[in-house]
Amino acid sequence: MKDGDLNYDCDPKDLCLRDVASDFVEKEGRHELMRSLFKHFSFTPTDTSDHKLLASIPHFKTIFTTNYDSLIENAYPNGQRAVLTSSQGCSNSDCAAVNVYKLHGDLTTLSNTDSIIITNEDYDDYFHKASLKALWEDLKYSFRHSYVVFIGYSLADDNIFDIIKTVRDELDGNVKGMYLISPYIHDARKQQLESNGITYIKLTGEQFLTRLKQSIDDTIVNDFTESRLEDNNVFYQYLKQRGLNPTIQFGDKTNIIDKIAGYNGATVSPELNLKITPEAAEAINKRIFNTSQCIPGTKFILPAYQIDVSSLIEGELRYNGILFGSKSDWKNLLVMPPYQLFDWTIKIPSINFLERTKVCIYHDEKDTVVFKVDIKIGEISITLKFDNNQPIGKVNIETDFYDSYESSSKALQWIDVPIALLNGDLVNFQFFKIEEECFDKSAINVFKRAKLYYQTIKQLELENDVHFSEYNNYSKDGLVCALILKSYLNKHGIAYPLIRTFKCELESSLSNKEVEELVHKRSPQVMVFSYVNFKGKLNGYEFHIPYVNICLQKSVVKAYNLIEGNRYTLEMEEIADENLIYGSDVPTNQVGNIFHLH
């Protein structure tokens, strides 16, 4: 064999690099050896897939290599790794995410040729170099605290075994665990590995790293949510490489992943693989929904089918190949119909309303489409049936209030949307060809009462300095409670239709005939109902009113029944449009037929 000016008659496989290097130095000098090696190592590799595969696993924080080339470090971005060849460089080991220790030196630079371990003299002096002292300390720390995996070695290099033996001796055998990944080694080498505490795994480096990544894909999310990772940045880095950006809620023992978005606009590809019972599959196909579910990030409620564990045979959910959940994690599974979310501008020219909101569209049945419009205080649902892509039949419109709302000002703004819809003033809905008979006329009264509720809450805040801790949405009881509080604080009655018909008892000095005449004449009477020590709670604000009076201004007798003597039961009807609500610190005072409300 000829290498430079060196000639060898033996098979190159029988040559040892350290012997050849020593001969070369003896004849040509060490500097010329470095120049020759640098020339040989200055090439563009054709395949670095294994190195990139290694770099794609952020769990590896420390890499020790005897390679002279720079292929490993080149697989990492410059700012994420540090290359360490001596004790001097070890001081920077905390500055990078990954540290690459080059135990035999680095040929990418010729500035320090003495750092290259290649000749017999280099190996003989290997464990005594002062320049490697800190590097050895880092090496021993890694062997003691971490599992060590040898990849790409047959461990035929006796110097590697010398390193292992030296470290084990200095640590009195107190090493965490060592593994050799290699496609083939002979039996004698296996025994040597076993005697040195090294477990042999028969795989190529590519096979091992590929299987390792597959295992990480299946376990990293569960390890993170159960707080088993020593460094959570590993989780973020790994998902970032797959183009995923999770939203997290951190807890003491468990972490919750709320949302998965694309990292820097990357595509997110969810993949749900299910195997369910035929009964559950038939119910889903027929859209026989048995529950409902809120769309994440919105207030839209969609029908859903709940698959319990007994109906779930197999199941897993992956995002960009990473497992985020499986049957063993799920107590039950909710399946919603496919939906689309988009922004929509609502325009009501009659009141100068122009706002943008979210709209959700989904198929409720095969030929039925539901439009849900977020109006901030609730949602408008518009159901249309189609035949050959043309709407048929009457349009079904419903409006549901949310449990709470953001502010009274915003609520007053958006309550005009359903009112305008029912009045036909909503420009965006004209293409639905909504006909007048589609509407329940009583619905507009509900929205008007809701508007009164928001107005009253705002007046209590601004005029009476009432501070609410929350904003519960409109209800009949909430409105009455708000009106009662407003009446009491402002010391005046408030007109509101509350009582229409009622029954009462009357003890009268009038004869039966006179009572009957009173019924026939339907003469309007003034009556007052008083509630003593009224205690109310409105949007977290608690209050007490000594007397709450409901004044009926025009009550007439519809019918009566004699109990005994001059005692009668009366059926009364209020014919006035509204009652008078009045809160007071003192009771009503009746003088003759006149009630005095204080």
C-alpha positions, 0 to 999 in steps of 0.5 A, spaced: 500 500 500 502 507 498 500 512 502 504 519 501 511 516 500 509 510 505 509 503 502 506 497 505 506 490 503 500 488 507 493 488 506 490 495 508 485 492 513 491 489 517 494 496 518 492 501 524 491 508 523 495 510 529 501 506 526 501 509 519 500 516 522 506 515 527 510 512 521 508 518 517 510 523 522 517 520 523 518 521 516 515 527 514 513 531 520 507 532 524 505 538 521 505 535 514 501 529 517 496 535 519 496 538 512 495 531 509 489 529 513 486 536 512 486 535 505 483 528 505 478 531 510 476 537 506 470 534 502 463 535 501 459 529 503 454 525 499 449 523 505 449 526 512 442 523 513 444 520 519 447 526 522 441 530 521 437 524 524 441 525 530 440 533 530 433 532 530 433 529 537 433 534 542 434 529 548 441 528 546 445 534 550 452 531 550 455 528 544 462 525 545 466 523 538 473 521 536 471 523 529 476 528 526 471 531 521 465 536 523 459 532 520 456 532 527 456 539 529 455 541 522 448 538 522 446 543 528 445 550 527 451 554 529 447 558 535 445 551 538 451 547 539 458 548 542 465 544 539 469 542 545 476 539 544 480 541 550 479 544 557 479 551 555 473 550 551 469 546 557 468 553 560 463 554 555 459 548 556 453 551 559 452 556 553 449 552 548 443 547 547 448 541 545 455 540 547 460 536 542 466 533 545 471 531 540 476 526 544 481 526 538 481 533 536 478 537 530 481 537 524 477 543 521 483 547 524 490 547 523 491 552 529 493 547 534 495 541 531 497 538 538 490 537 540 489 531 534 490 524 537 492 520 532 499 517 533 502 512 538 505 517 542 499 521 542 495 515 545 500 514 550 500 521 553 492 521 552 490 520 559 496 525 562 495 531 558 493 537 562 489 540 556 484 535 557 483 535 564 476 539 564 474 535 558 475 528 562 471 531 568 465 532 564 466 525 561 466 522 568 460 526 570 456 524 563 458 517 565 456 517 572 449 521 571 447 519 564 446 513 560 451 513 554 450 510 547 455 508 543 453 509 535 457 508 529 463 504 533 465 497 533 469 499 539 475 496 535 479 502 537 483 500 543 483 507 545 475 507 546 476 501 550 482 504 554 477 511 555 471 506 558 476 502 562 479 509 565 473 512 566 470 506 570 476 505 574 476 512 576 468 512 578 469 505 581 464 502 576 459 507 578 456 509 571 449 509 569 449 504 563 452 503 557 450 501 550 453 499 543 449 500 537 452 496 531 449 491 526 455 486 527 460 484 532 464 477 533 462 473 539 469 475 542 467 482 542 461 481 545 464 478 551 469 483 552 463 488 552 459 484 557 465 484 561 466 492 561 458 493 563 456 495 555 450 492 553 450 490 545 444 492 541 444 489 534 442 495 529 445 500 525 445 507 527 440 509 522 435 504 524 436 505 532 435 513 531 429 512 526 426 507 532 428 512 537 424 518 534 418 513 533 418 512 540 419 519 542 413 520 537 409 516 541 411 518 548 414 525 548 407 528 549 405 523 555 412 525 558 411 532 558 403 532 560 405 528 566 411 532 568 416 527 567 421 531 562 427 534 566 427 539 561 421 542 558 425 545 552 426 538 549 418 538 548 418 545 545 424 543 540 421 537 538 414 539 536 418 546 533 421 541 528 415 538 526 412 545 525 407 545 531 406 550 536 402 548 543 399 552 548 400 550 555 397 550 562 402 548 567 400 545 573 404 542 579 403 535 577 400 535 570 400 540 564 395 541 559 395 542 552 390 547 550 391 548 543 396 546 537 397 551 532 402 551 526 409 554 528 411 560 524 405 558 519 407 551 518 401 546 516 398 542 522 396 535 520 391 532 525 390 524 524 385 521 528 385 513 527 379 510 530 376 503 530 369 503 534 363 498 534 358 498 529 352 501 533 356 507 534 359 508 527 351 507 525 349 513 530 355 517 527 353 516 520 346 518 521 348 524 525 344 521 531 347 526 536 347 525 544 350 531 547 354 537 545 360 541 545 363 548 545 368 549 539 375 551 542 377 558 542 369 560 541 363 560 544 359 556 539 356 550 541 355 544 536 351 537 537 356 531 538 356 524 539 359 521 545 363 515 544 364 511 551 370 507 552 365 500 551 364 503 544 371 504 542 375 499 540 382 502 538 384 509 537 389 514 537 390 522 535 396 524 532 399 531 530 404 531 524 406 524 526 406 526 534 402 522 538 397 526 542 392 521 545 390 514 545 385 510 547 388 508 554 388 516 555 381 517 553 375 516 558 370 518 552 371 521 545 366 527 542 365 527 535 362 533 532 360 534 525 366 538 520 365 545 521 368 552 518 370 558 521 370 565 518 370 572 519 363 576 517 362 583 517 355 585 519 351 591 516 345 595 519 345 601 515 338 604 519 343 604 526 350 605 523 352 598 525 358 595 522 362 590 525 366 584 524 364 577 527 365 570 527 361 565 523 360 557 524 357 553 518 356 545 519 352 540 516 346 538 521 343 533 516 345 531 509 341 536 506 341 541 512 346 547 513 346 551 520 349 558 520 351 560 527 353 567 528 357 570 534 353 576 536 357 577 543 351 576 547 349 570 544 349 566 537 344 566 532 342 560 529 340 559 522 338 553 519 337 552 511 335 546 507 337 545 500 335 541 494 340 541 488 344 547 492 338 551 492 335 553 499 328 550 500 322 551 505 322 556 511 328 558 514 329 556 522 332 562 526 333 561 533 337 566 538 341 563 544 344 568 549 351 566 552 351 565 560 355 572 561 357 578 557 363 582 556 360 589 558 354 593 558 356 598 552 358 592 548 351 588 550 347 594 548 351 595 541 350 587 539 342 586 542 340 591 536 343 585 531 337 580 532 332 586 533 334 588 526 334 581 523 327 580 525 325 587 522 328 585 516 334 591 516 340 586 517 343 587 510 347 580 510 341 576 511 337 578 505 340 573 501 337 567 505 330 570 503 327 570 510 320 571 510 316 574 515 312 568 517 319 565 519 319 569 525 316 568 532 313 575 533 314 574 541 321 573 540 322 581 538 319 582 545 325 578 548 330 582 545 327 588 547 327 586 554 334 584 554 336 591 551 332 594 557 336 589 562 343 592 559 340 599 559 338 598 567 345 595 568 349 600 565 345 606 569 346 602 575 353 602 574 354 610 572 348 613 575 348 609 582 355 607 582 354 600 583 360 595 582 358 588 579 363 583 579 360 579 573 356 580 568 350 574 568 346 575 561 339 577 561 333 573 564 326 575 566 328 574 574 335 578 572 331 584 569 326 584 575 331 584 580 335 590 576 329 594 576 327 593 583 334 595 585 334 601 580 327 603 583 330 603 590 336 607 589 333 612 585 327 613 589 321 612 584 317 607 581 319 604 574 313 601 570 314 594 567 309 589 566 310 584 571 303 581 574 297 580 569 292 575 573 292 573 580 287 571 585 286 574 592 281 574 598 277 579 600 273 581 606 268 586 605 262 590 608 258 589 601 253 585 600 253 579 595 249 583 591 253 589 591 260 585 590 256 582 584 255 589 581 262 590 582 264 584 578 259 586 572 261 594 572 269 591 572 271 598 576 278 599 576 281 598 583 288 600 585 292 594 589 299 593 592 303 587 593 308 588 598 315 584 599 318 585 606 325 584 607 327 583 600 334 580 599 337 580 592 343 578 588 345 581 581 351 580 578 355 578 584 352 585 588 348 583 594 343 588 596 337 588 601 331 592 600 326 593 606 319 593 602 318 592 595 312 594 592 308 592 586 303 596 584 297 594 580 294 601 577 287 598 574 285 591 577 278 589 575 274 583 578 273 577 573 270 572 578 268 571 585 266 566 590 263 566 597 267 563 602 263 564 608 260 571 611 263 577 607 269 573 605 270 572 598 276 569 593 277 574 587 280 572 580 283 579 578 286 582 572 290 587 571 288 591 565 293 597 565 299 595 560 304 596 566 305 595 573 309 600 578 315 597 581 317 601 587 322 599 593 322 603 599 324 603 606 317 604 609 311 600 608 305 603 604 300 607 607 293 606 605 288 612 606 281 610 604 282 608 597 289 611 596 295 608 597 301 612 599 308 609 596 314 612 600 
